[in-house]
Amino acid sequence: MRRDDLNRAAEAAYGQLVERIVTRLKREAGEVWAHFAAGVQGDPSVPFEKAARVVQDACLEAVCGCSESELGVLWRGSDALWKPAGDDPGNRAAWEEGVHRELYERVRYAAGDAVPNSGRIEEPGKDRLEAHFRFDADDLAFLSQVARRLASVAAQPGLAAEKAAAIRRIVAALKKLPELTPAINVRIEVAHRMGGEDFSESYRYTVEMDPEHIEIASSGSQNDPTAGVSSFALESLEWRADGQSAQCGNRDIWLERLAYALTREYTVGVMTGDLRLSGDSRCSPDGARV
């Protein structure tokens, strides 16, 4: 099975599991889903830890009920694949661990999109943008993977609420494709730097979405005291409202580059419209500092 086919199969499988778990949680006594969603969205007044344990248990039960072939596909759609030691472990225990962690995070993302103080997931708006974006199945699988990466950024503890909300908006818009989101106008930039005073490299990964285009790009620069600063472009993918699209570079490599950056210390910049939200936030795999 090709990698794009595996990505689509994994996304479909996770989508079904998340929908099933959320439906079950909404039926749980004690407003488990409402408390979990409110806690994910930063409400300190709800009993979040208790609800989180129930959600984790529901995810574990779903994972344990999967066959080995189902687990293998799900593992390839998990963040475990992008870790430094992300080779396929080929055993059920390791698959279950990676898939359980991924499934719980995806349920958290769903909770982040839930209507505040309710157990309902926000229904897609009826208004559709009069545009003619064109996406094939591989495009939609890739853009869904981009949404997942950004969702992990939005979930960083300590990230400013306004930034997290803007990131969640673009995540929700990417996940809804090919249904369009009118009035979306957000640009996210993740950057990280390597090296020291003698020589350093900086890389930037951007995701931009507005009613006229969607653009995924990366670029970098090298700072050599003897040669000066040199900049270069890496991947660039764009979809436009006139139906045209352009691709430069490999989309899987873009995902791998960003996944690597998110395991290091990095900064997050967010723009909505023409407004940059309170400078860049510095983050690390262990948390975020504003």
Secondary structure, 3 states (H helix, E strand, C coil): CCHHHHHHHHHHHHHHHHHHHHHHHHHCCCCHHHHHHHHHCCCCCCCHHHHHHHHHHHHHHHHHCCCHHHHHHHHHCCHHHHCCCCCCCCCHHHHHHHHHHHHHHHHHHHHHHECCCCCCECCCCCCCCCCCCCCCHHHHHHHHHHHHHHHHHHCCCCCCHHHHHHHHHHHHHHHHCCCCCCCCCEEEEEEEEEECCCCEEEEEEEEEEECCEEEEEEEEEEEECCCEEEEEEEEEEEEECCCCEEEECCHHHHHHHHHHHCCCCEEEEEEECCEECCCCEEEECCEEEC
